[in-house]
């Protein structure tokens, strides 16, 4: 028998131990890389094995889930090249190599879901169809990023086994887009909606009217698009004083048919579209189209520079009739319970100088022009309430007295949200400090190398650090904080690529803030998962900000 001395045996022992540990670490890393989901699920338990999508894989679900079945089937067909069969026969749910979608009313939250993957089958159950859709989004992120190519692949796809239980922390998870300053085509609006869906967000706030452009067709008032959707030029960068324009006419609006198509597209992804029709301020494009709506009857041009204009709607019966007619057409296009009426940045100079406005203040026993704005908004709210809708507005609607059923969008910090919650009004938090994605993403030393922005500095890490529910609120009042939203004001975003650059990956961080439990937030863990999602963005062709994926 061959003899080995002790040092030799120790070398062999430690070599084997190191090899074993290295293999275990590699296995751990492989397992970890399989489950890089954003936003982070509430509970995720990996298990052995993988599910193989094959030519005979079948999707099974009730007929009421036809939208989700079709969405998943199309996604898998692009991923594999197979035509995936579907069935509404629940007897097939025990079939091997099947994917079953099912409603489970025993789940606690409306948007909650369970995702169970074994080598034999996949089960996605949800309290609602929306919950099942979110389960599909998690399933999507468990598949290779190559599935996002929009070109049919002909490769086998395997999905790691796992058990996920998940639900959102907030009921309102939104993204905003201003199309008044710069207009974006229908295809991009749908792409933006797809991005919202990928992140399990559920609201698209569509800012449709501005001083610089009216972007929605209103059939009763054709001049709104004939005149109001066009401006003779646009200010060149930040050349305010002296003013310098680019000399290029600018125009664009959405037809009602296009809007119907977009709203339906969003609904199929469980996204509510909230339209914003600004009043009483930010209304120059409308006043330029119909001068009688203004306080002076003077003719004005659609705005060409950025900032706040002093021209606002006159508080006349003619104006209220106009707005009611406009909103009648708007609510026919948008099924959203909430209609955004703006209410922000409305200078009172014209009202102070208007005989009509001053007479109305006296007649109604109002204290000042701020109370006149409150009166104005309450008139609009009463009309929308009569149509089964509620208003939402920027936090200036608190000034002069809050309309009875209004939801407040707190943007000038968090105090507006605190004040509204204390008055028992629902609140959407969107403070400029954390949720304004038109700000620079790097500090001042690096901003000269970035695309032009309005200013500020909001990094991905800062967005991720945000806690939407103010600590100043009691436990009882915290229920009025419905969620938060990322805002994208487009004064300096002329192209769709620029919008993508400003949004990604900051909206990714916000999506986790709004979906995942606060206790599970971990910046370093998020950064690691973000690297995986970056590959998905590459395949999808998004123009993200690359420094947003590096350590900060």
KOLVOMAR-782751 format. One record per residue (C-alpha): residue in three letters; z, x, y. Coordinates in steps of 0.05 Angstrom, whole numbers, padded with zeros to 5 digits, always signed. Each point is the difference from the previous one (the first is absolute). Example, Ala and Ser with C-alpha at 12.3 -4.5 7.8 and 13.67 -1.06 7.14 Angstrom:
! residues 2
ALA+00156+00246-00090SER-00013+00027+00069
//
This chain:
! residues 552
UNK+00000+00000+00000UNK-00020+00027+00068UNK+00059+00014+00046UNK+00000-00011+00076UNK+00050+00031+00047UNK+00041-00044+00048UNK-00037+00018+00065UNK-00067-00019-00032UNK+00028-00067-00023UNK+00028-00014+00069UNK-00069+00014+00031UNK-00032-00049-00049UNK+00053-00053+00014UNK-00006+00004+00075UNK-00076+00001-00004UNK+00000-00064-00041UNK+00050-00032+00047UNK-00042+00017+00061UNK-00063-00027-00034UNK+00037-00064-00019UNK+00026-00009+00071UNK-00069+00014+00029UNK-00031-00052-00045UNK+00054-00050+00017UNK-00010+00013+00074UNK-00076-00008-00008UNK+00011-00065-00038UNK+00047-00024+00055UNK-00051+00018+00054UNK-00055-00036-00038UNK+00044-00062-00008UNK+00020+00002+00073UNK-00072+00007+00023UNK-00018-00064-00037UNK+00046-00044+00041UNK-00015+00018+00073UNK+00002-00071+00028UNK+00005-00015+00075UNK+00038-00041+00021UNK+00053+00022-00050UNK+00018-00055-00050UNK+00071-00027-00005UNK+00006+00020-00073UNK-00047+00043-00041UNK+00013+00022-00072UNK-00053+00044-00034UNK-00010-00006-00074UNK-00042+00037-00053UNK-00073-00013-00012UNK-00060-00023+00041UNK-00043-00063+00003UNK-00074+00013-00010UNK-00050-00045+00036UNK-00056-00012-00049UNK-00063-00041-00003UNK+00038-00056-00036UNK+00058-00002+00049UNK+00012-00071+00024UNK+00035-00028+00062UNK+00039-00064-00016UNK+00030-00047+00052UNK+00006-00072+00022UNK-00056-00031+00039UNK+00044-00002+00062UNK-00003+00076-00001UNK-00076+00003+00000UNK+00000+00039+00066UNK+00046+00054-00029UNK-00038+00002-00066UNK-00066+00009+00036UNK+00029+00054+00045UNK+00028+00040-00059UNK-00062-00010-00042UNK-00045+00028+00055UNK+00047+00059+00011UNK-00001+00018-00074UNK-00075-00008-00005UNK-00009+00050+00056UNK+00051+00046-00032UNK-00031+00000-00070UNK-00070-00029+00003UNK+00021-00053-00051UNK-00009-00074+00013UNK+00071-00023-00010UNK+00006-00067-00034UNK+00048-00053+00028UNK+00035-00060-00031UNK+00043-00057+00023UNK+00024-00012-00071UNK+00074+00019-00002UNK-00003+00003-00077UNK-00036+00067+00009UNK+00058+00033+00036UNK+00025+00034-00063UNK-00067+00033-00013UNK+00000+00075-00003UNK-00035+00035+00057UNK+00011-00058+00046UNK+00024-00006+00072UNK+00038-00064+00013UNK+00015-00030+00069UNK+00052-00054+00001UNK+00044-00038+00049UNK+00075+00005-00011UNK+00040-00047+00043UNK+00065+00031-00025UNK-00011+00061+00044UNK+00045+00000+00061UNK-00047+00016+00058UNK-00067-00033+00019UNK-00038+00067+00001UNK+00036+00033-00058UNK-00036+00024-00063UNK+00012+00033-00067UNK-00050+00050-00029UNK+00007+00020-00074UNK-00049+00049-00031UNK+00001+00020-00073UNK-00055+00033-00042UNK-00018-00070-00026UNK+00000-00044+00061UNK+00015-00009+00074UNK+00040-00058+00029UNK+00004-00015+00074UNK+00045-00059+00018UNK+00016-00025+00069UNK+00039-00054+00034UNK-00065-00017+00036UNK-00073+00021-00001UNK+00017+00048+00057UNK+00052+00034-00044UNK-00052+00009-00055UNK-00048+00029+00051UNK+00052+00052+00019UNK+00010+00015-00073UNK-00075+00014-00004UNK+00007+00048+00059UNK+00053+00039-00038UNK-00045+00000-00062UNK-00056+00026+00044UNK+00042+00059+00023UNK+00018+00017-00072UNK-00074+00009-00015UNK-00040+00063+00019UNK-00021+00004+00073UNK-00073+00004-00022UNK+00000-00075-00010UNK-00005-00008+00076UNK-00071+00029+00004UNK-00034-00069+00004UNK-00050+00027-00051UNK+00006-00022-00072UNK+00029+00054-00045UNK-00013+00008-00073UNK+00064+00035-00020UNK+00060-00023-00040UNK+00060-00018+00043UNK+00071+00006-00027UNK+00061-00027+00035UNK+00070+00027-00012UNK+00051-00046-00033UNK+00053-00025+00047UNK+00046-00057+00018UNK+00003-00018+00074UNK+00043-00053+00035UNK-00017-00006+00073UNK+00007-00042+00063UNK-00006+00012+00075UNK+00058+00011+00048UNK-00033-00039+00057UNK-00043-00063-00001UNK-00044+00022+00059UNK-00037+00065-00010UNK-00055+00006+00051UNK-00055+00040+00032UNK-00032-00015+00067UNK-00069+00017+00027UNK-00024-00006+00072UNK-00074-00018+00002UNK+00001-00018+00074UNK-00003+00071+00028UNK-00048+00023-00055UNK-00037-00045-00048UNK-00007+00014-00074UNK-00050-00030-00049UNK+00016-00051-00055UNK-00008+00052-00055UNK+00054+00043+00031UNK+00047-00059+00010UNK-00006-00013-00075UNK+00012+00073-00015UNK+00062-00002+00044UNK+00024-00062-00038UNK-00011+00037-00066UNK+00043+00056+00026UNK+00055-00050+00018UNK-00005-00029-00071UNK+00005+00068-00033UNK+00067+00011+00035UNK+00028-00068-00020UNK+00001-00023+00072UNK-00012-00074+00012UNK-00019-00012+00073UNK-00059+00020+00044UNK+00014-00012+00074UNK-00069-00005+00033UNK+00001+00012+00075UNK-00062-00038+00021UNK+00002-00009+00076UNK+00012+00049+00056UNK-00016+00018+00072UNK-00056+00045-00027UNK-00032-00049-00048UNK+00004-00070-00032UNK-00018+00008-00074UNK+00002-00069-00031UNK-00055-00053+00005UNK+00026-00065+00031UNK-00055-00053-00005UNK+00027-00043+00057UNK-00001+00059+00048UNK-00062+00042-00015UNK+00009+00044+00063UNK+00061+00031-00033UNK-00048+00040-00044UNK-00062-00003+00045UNK+00039+00033+00056UNK+00070+00016-00025UNK-00020+00042-00060UNK-00039+00049+00043UNK+00021+00053+00050UNK-00048+00041+00042UNK+00032+00066-00020UNK+00065+00032-00025UNK+00045+00049+00035UNK-00015+00071-00020UNK+00061+00027-00037UNK+00058-00001+00050UNK-00038+00003+00065UNK+00041-00052+00038UNK+00005+00032+00068UNK-00053+00010+00020UNK-00030-00050-00048UNK-00059+00024-00041UNK-00037-00044-00049UNK-00047+00018-00057UNK-00057-00044+00028UNK-00012-00032-00068UNK+00002-00076-00010UNK+00047-00021-00055UNK+00001-00066-00039UNK+00020-00034-00064UNK+00032-00062-00029UNK+00012-00036-00066UNK-00035-00065-00015UNK+00041-00056-00030UNK-00037+00008-00066UNK+00019+00074-00001UNK+00072-00017+00014UNK+00002-00052-00056UNK-00028+00053-00047UNK+00053+00052+00021UNK+00057-00050-00005UNK-00022-00020-00070UNK-00008+00073-00020UNK+00071+00014+00024UNK+00028-00061-00035UNK-00029+00024-00066UNK+00043+00061+00009UNK+00062-00041+00020UNK-00004+00022+00072UNK+00013-00049+00057UNK-00043+00011+00062UNK+00037-00015+00065UNK-00047-00007+00059UNK+00023+00021+00069UNK-00026-00037+00061UNK+00032+00033+00060UNK+00033-00042+00055UNK+00016-00005+00057UNK-00017+00074+00012UNK-00052+00046-00031UNK-00049-00057+00016UNK-00050+00033+00046UNK-00059-00008-00048UNK+00012-00075-00003UNK+00008-00005+00076UNK-00064+00040+00009UNK-00034-00052-00044UNK+00031-00061+00034UNK+00026+00019+00070UNK+00033-00068+00009UNK+00053+00023-00051UNK+00025+00053+00050UNK+00047-00007+00059UNK-00051+00018+00054UNK-00066-00029-00025UNK-00030+00068+00015UNK-00052+00028-00046UNK+00022+00059-00042UNK-00032+00047-00049UNK+00025+00012-00071UNK+00048+00060+00003UNK-00028+00069-00008UNK+00063+00042+00007UNK+00063-00001-00042UNK+00069-00023+00023UNK+00028-00065+00028UNK-00041-00044+00047UNK+00033-00046+00050UNK-00047-00058-00016UNK+00034-00053-00043UNK-00013-00073-00016UNK+00015-00052+00054UNK+00055-00049-00023UNK-00045-00061+00011UNK-00016-00059-00043UNK-00071+00025-00005UNK+00025+00065-00029UNK+00046-00034-00050UNK-00058-00045-00022UNK-00044+00061-00009UNK+00053+00036-00042UNK+00013-00061-00042UNK-00074-00007-00014UNK-00006+00074-00018UNK+00061-00003-00045UNK-00027-00062-00034UNK-00060+00040-00023UNK+00044+00060-00017UNK+00047-00038-00046UNK-00059-00030-00035UNK-00021+00071-00020UNK+00069+00029-00015UNK+00047-00035-00049UNK+00058+00046+00021UNK+00064-00037+00018UNK+00010+00049+00058UNK-00048+00005+00058UNK+00011+00060+00046UNK-00004-00017+00074UNK+00014+00069+00029UNK+00046-00013+00059UNK+00006+00074+00019UNK-00015+00039+00063UNK-00015-00060+00044UNK+00007+00022+00073UNK+00027-00054+00045UNK-00034+00021+00065UNK-00054-00054-00001UNK+00051-00054-00017UNK+00044+00023+00058UNK-00059-00008+00047UNK-00027-00064-00032UNK+00015-00066+00035UNK-00012-00037-00065UNK+00047+00045-00039UNK+00055-00005+00052UNK-00006-00076+00004UNK+00006-00004-00076UNK+00063+00044+00002UNK+00030-00048+00050UNK-00023-00063-00036UNK+00028+00023-00067UNK+00065+00028+00030UNK-00015+00070-00024UNK+00038+00060+00026UNK-00057+00049+00007UNK-00067+00024-00028UNK+00034+00024-00064UNK+00023-00070-00013UNK-00071-00024+00017UNK-00026+00045-00056UNK+00052-00030-00047UNK-00024-00070+00022UNK-00072+00022-00013UNK+00015+00026-00070UNK+00043-00061-00017UNK-00059-00045+00018UNK-00044+00038-00049UNK+00054+00001-00053UNK+00008-00076+00005UNK-00074-00008-00011UNK-00002+00047-00059UNK+00062-00033-00030UNK-00036-00067+00004UNK-00054+00032-00044UNK+00050+00026-00051UNK+00000+00071+00025UNK+00052+00046+00032UNK-00008+00053+00052UNK+00015+00074-00004UNK+00000+00044+00061UNK+00018+00069+00027UNK+00072+00007+00023UNK-00016-00017+00073UNK+00002-00073-00022UNK+00076+00008+00001UNK-00003+00004+00076UNK+00013-00065+00035UNK+00023-00034-00064UNK-00026+00002-00071UNK-00045-00056-00026UNK+00038-00041-00053UNK-00037+00019-00064UNK-00028+00068+00021UNK+00000+00063-00042UNK+00009+00063+00040UNK-00037+00065-00011UNK+00045+00055+00027UNK-00042+00057+00028UNK+00038+00028+00060UNK+00053+00031-00045UNK+00046-00040-00045UNK+00041-00039+00053UNK-00049-00058+00002UNK+00007-00009-00074UNK+00076+00002+00005UNK+00001-00050+00056UNK-00047-00048-00036UNK+00039+00004-00065UNK+00064-00015+00038UNK-00035-00063+00025UNK-00017-00016-00073UNK-00075+00013+00007UNK-00042+00036-00052UNK-00020+00071+00018UNK-00054+00051-00018UNK+00021+00071+00019UNK-00055+00044+00027UNK+00032+00049+00049UNK-00045+00050+00034UNK+00046+00057-00022UNK-00018-00008-00074UNK-00055-00052-00009UNK-00054+00017+00052UNK-00055+00035-00037UNK-00041+00014+00063UNK+00050+00056+00015UNK-00014+00072-00017UNK+00022+00021-00069UNK+00018+00071+00020UNK+00044+00029+00055UNK-00026+00022+00069UNK-00016+00071-00021UNK-00052-00026-00049UNK-00027-00062+00036UNK-00057+00037+00034UNK-00031+00009-00069UNK+00005-00073-00018UNK-00046-00059+00016UNK+00017-00030+00068UNK+00059-00048-00002UNK+00040-00041+00050UNK+00059+00048-00005UNK+00067+00002-00035UNK+00018+00033-00066UNK+00013-00039-00063UNK-00002+00041-00064UNK-00005-00026-00071UNK+00072+00022-00012UNK+00024-00039+00061UNK-00035-00062-00025UNK+00032+00010-00069UNK+00069+00007+00032UNK-00004-00069+00032UNK+00050-00054-00019UNK-00027-00068+00024UNK+00067-00037-00001UNK+00042+00021+00060UNK+00071+00021-00017UNK+00024-00038+00061UNK-00013-00066-00036UNK+00053-00033-00043UNK-00016-00013-00073UNK-00010-00074+00017UNK-00051+00016+00055UNK-00039+00052-00040UNK-00037-00055-00036UNK-00041-00013+00063UNK-00033+00069-00006UNK-00061-00020-00042UNK-00031+00069-00002UNK-00041+00048+00042UNK-00071+00018+00018UNK-00043+00060+00019UNK-00040-00009+00064UNK-00068+00030+00012UNK-00022-00004+00073UNK-00070+00026+00007UNK-00011+00022+00072UNK-00017+00070-00025UNK-00026-00018-00069UNK-00075-00011+00006UNK-00017+00007-00074UNK+00024-00026-00066UNK+00012+00072-00022UNK+00048+00010+00058UNK+00038-00063-00019UNK+00008+00026-00071UNK+00023+00067+00026UNK+00055-00032+00042UNK+00022-00047-00054UNK+00004+00045-00061UNK+00049+00020-00026UNK+00047-00033+00051UNK-00012-00070-00027UNK+00014+00029-00069UNK+00069+00020+00023UNK+00012-00067+00033UNK-00021-00037-00063UNK+00057+00035-00038UNK+00049-00015+00056UNK-00016-00074-00007UNK-00007-00007-00075UNK+00048+00049-00033UNK+00076-00006+00000UNK+00033+00041+00056UNK+00044+00033-00052UNK-00060+00030-00036UNK-00031+00032+00063UNK-00009+00075-00010UNK-00046+00038+00048UNK-00014+00058-00048UNK-00015-00047-00058UNK-00046-00040+00045UNK-00038+00062+00022UNK-00011+00019-00073UNK-00028-00069-00017UNK-00042+00002+00063UNK-00038+00060-00027UNK-00024-00043-00059UNK-00020-00057+00046UNK-00039+00049+00042UNK-00048+00010-00058UNK-00011-00075-00002UNK-00015+00000+00075UNK-00050+00057-00010UNK-00036-00040-00054UNK+00000-00062+00045UNK-00030+00040+00057UNK+00056-00011+00051UNK+00004+00046+00060UNK+00075+00013-00002UNK+00040+00049+00043UNK+00008+00061-00047UNK+00063+00026+00034UNK+00034-00065-00018UNK+00002+00024-00073UNK+00033+00067+00014UNK+00074+00016+00005UNK+00031-00017+00067
//
